[in-house]
Amino acid sequence: LLIISILYNNLKITIMKKLIIIICSVLMILKCYGQWYKPYSNNLRLLTTTSNVVYACSDTMNYFYYSTDNIQTWNIVYPGVTIYCLDADENGKVVIGYSGGILMADNPAGPFTNIMSGASAFDIYLKNNYISASASDHVYLSSDTGQTWIISYNPTE
């Protein structure tokens, strides 16, 4: 009877430990979900981070969010176009692909200037002075932060 009592108590402790772990896990997940849900009402499609900034937006919005304090607060930026893609580098430079080309700013707050026109940019990558963008049926590359562009892939050739 003593052994049964000890086993029963150990079983209760094990079940309680598991229950506490499950409850804590659910609370942590809900807390994380709540942080990501607050800044926008549309579906999140685009997200990029640097060492100290998080960027977020949907793929058909004319604004994006950025946070510099571990997503405690969000800043909103309206670059004046419908955003298809977005990337940023460690220096704070931001590039945005949209239906008319690519915009760039030296910091997330802008101002944004047009660095490529005439092609819808659907995907973009920025690293140091290099930018690559898939636009329409081509892939464009720039090694001088968008001052000049080359077509690195053309399916018709």
N, C-alpha and C positions, 0 to 999 in steps of 0.2 A: 504494500500500500504506500509505503514511503517512496519507493522508486516511481510508482505511478504519479504520485504528487509532484515529485521533482521533475519528471518528464513533462507533466502538464504545465508546470510553471515555466519551464524552459521553452515549451512550445508557444505559450502566451507571449513570452518575451520576444521570441523570434518573429512571431506574427506582428507584434507591435512595432518592432524595428522595421520590418518590411513595409508596414502601413505608413510609418513616419517617412521613410525614404520615398515612397510613392507620392505622398502628399507634398513633400518638399520639391520633388521633381516637377509635379504639376504646377505648383506655385512659381517655380523658376521659369518654366515654359510660358506661363501666362504673363509673367512680368516682361519677358523678352518680347512676346508678341505685342503686348500693349505699347512698348516703346516704338516698335516699327509701324504700328497701325496709325498712330496719332498724326503724323505729318501730312498725309494725303488720303484722299478718298478714292482715287482711281487705282487700278491694279498696278503694282510696282513691276516695272519691266527693266529698268536700267539702274544699275547700282555700280559705283566704282569707289574705291577708297585710295587714299594716299596715307602716309604715316600719321597725319594729324587731321585729315578732313574726310568726311563721308559725303558722297553725292548720291541723290536719289531722284528719280522721276519716272513717269509713265512714258510710253513710246509715242504718244500722240498729244502731249500737253505742250503748252507754250510757255512753260516755266519749269524750273527744277529747284530742288532743295539742297542745301549743304549745311553740315554741322561741323563746328570746330571744337566742340566740347564733349566728345564721346556720346553724341546723339541725345544730349540732355535738352538742347534747344535747336531749332531749325531756322535757317534764313531762307527766304524765297527770292528767286531771281527770275525776271521776265526778259529774256534776250530778244523778244520780238518775232520769233518764228515758232513753228510747231517742231518740237524736238524728235528726231528719229534715233539718235545715238549721242553718247556723251563719254568723254574720257578726260582725265586730268593727270598731271605729273606732280612730282614731289615739290616743285617750286611754286605750285599754285596755279600754273597755266591750265586753262580749260579749253577744250575743243568740243564743238557741237555740230553734229551732222543734221541737216534738215533738207526739205524738198528742193531748195535752191542752191545747195552747196555746203560749205563749212564755215563756221564762225569760230573765232578764237579770242580769248581775253587773257591778260597776264595774271588775273586773280578771279576767283569765282564771282565776285560782285560786279565784274565788268569794268569798263565798257567792252562790248563785243564788236569785232570788226570782221568783215567778210574776207576770207583768205582763199576761197575757191568758189566759183560760180558756175552754174549751168548743168550740174549733175546732182541728183538726189543721193545724199550720203546715208547709207543704211547701217554701216558699222565703221567704227573709227578706233584707232589706237595711237596714243601719244607717248613717246619716250624720249626725253631730252629734246633735241631739235628734230627728231624724226616723227613723221606722221604717216600712217597708212590708213587708207579709207576705201571701203568697197562702195562703189557708187554706180547705179544703173548696171551696165554690163562690164564694167572695168574695175580694176584695182589701181588706185593712185598712190604714189609714194612721194614724199617730200623729205629732204634731208636738211632743209634750212627753215624749219618752222613755217612752212606754207608759202614761202616767197616764190618758189618754183616747184612744179609738179612734173612727174613722169608717169606714163601709163605702164604699169608692170605686168598687167594681164589684160589682153583683149581677145575675147573668144572668137572674133571674126578673122583673126590673123592666123 
